[in-house]
């Protein structure tokens, strides 16, 4: 039997790009039920239409993580919670900071309270590399979410729920990300707007993200932050590959203009996976780092056995080539 066979699962933000990839992967393990919790009825309808053959397994719940009572009802008899719901667009969070706090911070605390009340087995929170030394509202709310999840682990008392976090970078092709935006701009306007071609970002494919997300959930003892090892892309390389791929696929015969618009409020030129302080205390595995809980770290090190102390990731060593970037885009059908 697979890890999720006959289990009952709740996915907040389940109609988003990562949510849909996660649900499709979980269905392969034949769970008893997957409850998809989100506030967008149209996206739920579209998802239901695309997964009609799984209607006996999937349940679609309209709700907002800001509503703790709705969350508590949604988590009744649930084994595992994947908390993906969030405001994630940096400019929107900058312009509406308290809305971001209500969804990303208070919403996460509501998930914690509902999970403890229902004695859920595990809760996995999806964070962001922007939570490292945050310079914007989104990153700050994700850092706060990580701390709430870690704190829940040692504040839960005798309740059995295990709380842990996973730190993501950018996921290729996710809703609102640059690949679908660049494709749309090329096809409609014949141009691309780029913040800065020399910007670097951690990035992974949806299938890579889901694989490591599930591995972290199975491994978690409680209180950890799992930092997924991700390659680095240079934004200028991504622009070049997307222009070439879109031009080839749609047989465009006009040149594509590139307009540089500069960094948006709160953006960094370089993202980080961990701080230097975190790296000194982290454990390293082949495909991820493990940041020990704020409390009980020695015990966690014993649980993970022969895992090595981590070295701080290096952007220079992790940059991927254009050919690898092209291969990923083609294999995931992102253009």
Buried (B, 14 or more C-beta within 10 A) or exposed (E): EEEBEEBBBBBBBBBBBBBBBBBBBBBEBEBEBBBBBBBEEEBBEEBBEEBEEEEEBBBBBEBBBBBBEBBBEBBEEBBBBBBBBBBBBBBBBBEBBEBBBBBBBBBBBBBBBBBBBBEBBBBBBBBBBBBBEBBBBBBBBBBBBBBBBBBBBBEBEEBEBBBBBBBBBBBBBBBEBBBBEBBEBBEEEEBBBBBBBEBBBBBBBBBBBBBBBBBBBEBBBBBBBBBBBBBBBBBBBBBBBBBBBBBEEEEBEEEBEBEEEEEEEBBBEEBBBBEEEBBEBBBBBEBBBBBBBEBBBEEBBEBBEEBEEBEBBEBEEBBBEBEBBBEBBEEBEBB
